[in-house]
């Protein structure tokens, strides 16, 4: 399963990484995310990976190892 990269209309500004990180921090402070370490860790990992230009590398195996601390035999 491949992740689709967000698309933007011609001329539409892509938010700068710091604006995205500020929004991410706000979301992570919300009641839903502040109560779930696993969901928070997942969202932060996915967002930071995409912001670092590695969004195309996201897959089930990588998330299982990096976020949910599964072993190499997962």
Helices and strands as residue ranges (DSSP letters): H 17-28, H 31-34, H 37-51, G 55-57, H 60-66
